[in-house]
Amino acid sequence: MSKTISWLKKRLTAILGLIVLVVAIIIIPWRSVWQSVSDLDPLIIAALVALSLVYFLAKALRFHLILSQLGFRQSVRLATLIYWGAQPVTFLPGGEFYRTVLFEKHASIPPARTSSAVVFQGLIELVTLIAVTFVAVLLRGMFLRQVLALAVIVLAIILVLTQGWLPKAKWLNKLPFVHLNQQKITRFRADNKVLLERDSIIRFIIISFVPILAGIGIVGLSALGLGLHLSIVEMVLAYTIPVVVSYVAIIPGFGEGGGIGTLLLFGVALAPAIAVMLLFKLFTQGMGLVLGPIALLQLRRSAARKDAHA
C-alpha cells in the first residue's frame, strides 16, 4: 500500500495533466477549431515562424549572458545549440534542469552552477512578465488583485535570493525530489549575488523583454490570422496570463486554460480562442520540439569532429 501511495505521489502531476488532456480532447469542438486554423494565410505562418525564432534566440542569448556573468565563457553558437537541445523536454516537470546535463557534457560547466542559471532565468522572466502584466491590467482594469498577490510572492522570493534567507540543507531535503548539501546552498547564494548586481540585472531585464514581445506578437498575429481584432492590451494579457499561470500551476494545461478563459472574457468565441492558444503553443513549445533535435544533431557532429582531431 505504501509503495502504491509513493508511486502515485511521484506521478501525481503527470496523472492530473493526463486527466486534463483527456477532458480537453472530449469537450473541445475540434472541427470548428480546425476550420479556424486551416485557412491561415501563408504569410502569417511565415511571420509566426520568424517570431518564434526570435523568441528562442533571445532566450538562448539571455542564458548565455547569465552563464558569462557567472564566469563561464562559451560561444553564443554553442550556448544556443545546448539551450535549444534541451528544449524538447522542458515542458516536463523539472525539464528545465535537463539543460544542466547538456551544459556539463558539451561545455564542461558543473550542473550546480548551471542550476543557478536555470533558477535565475525563470525568476527574471517571471519578474518581467509580472511587470508587463501589471501595466496591462492597470490599463484594462481586470485581474489587478491576482497580479498584485503574485507580485508580492515574487518579491518575497527575490528577497530570499538576494539576502540569502534560505533554510539549511537538512530542512530543504525534506521536500520531494530535493537532494542538497550545505555547500551547494552556499554556492547558490554566491551565484545569485553575482547575478543580481545592478548592471547585470538591468541587462537581463532588458533582454527578457525580447521573448515576451515576440510571444505577444505570436498571439496577436495568430488572432489576426483568424480574423480576430484584439487591442494591444488584450494581446498582452492573452500572452502573459497563460505563461504566468503555467509558472505557478503544478498541473499541466492550466496555463493554456487561463489563456482561453482570458480570450473568452474579451468576447472571443470558444473555437477561435482555443485556436489562438493552439497556435501559440505550436510556435513556442512546438517549435522547441523542432529546434531541439536539430541542435542535438549539430552538437553531436561538433563532438565527432573534435574527437577526430584529438
Secondary structure, 3 states (H helix, E strand, C coil): CHHHHHHHHHCHHHHHHHHHHHHHHHHCCHHHHHHHHHCCCHHHHHHHHHHHHHHHHHHHHHHHHHHHHCCCCCCHHHHHHHHHHCHHHCCCCCHHHHHHHHHHHHHCCCHHHHHHHHHHHHHHHHHHHHHHHHHHHHHHCCCHHHHHHHHHHHHHHHHHHHHCCCCCHHHHCCCCCCCCCHHHHHHHHHHHHHHCCHHHHHHHHHHHHHHHHHHHHHHHHHHHHCCCCCCHHHHHHHHHHHHHHHHHCCCCCHHHHHHHHHHHHCCCCHHHHHHHHHHHHHHHHHHHHHHHHHHHHHHHHHHHHHHHHC
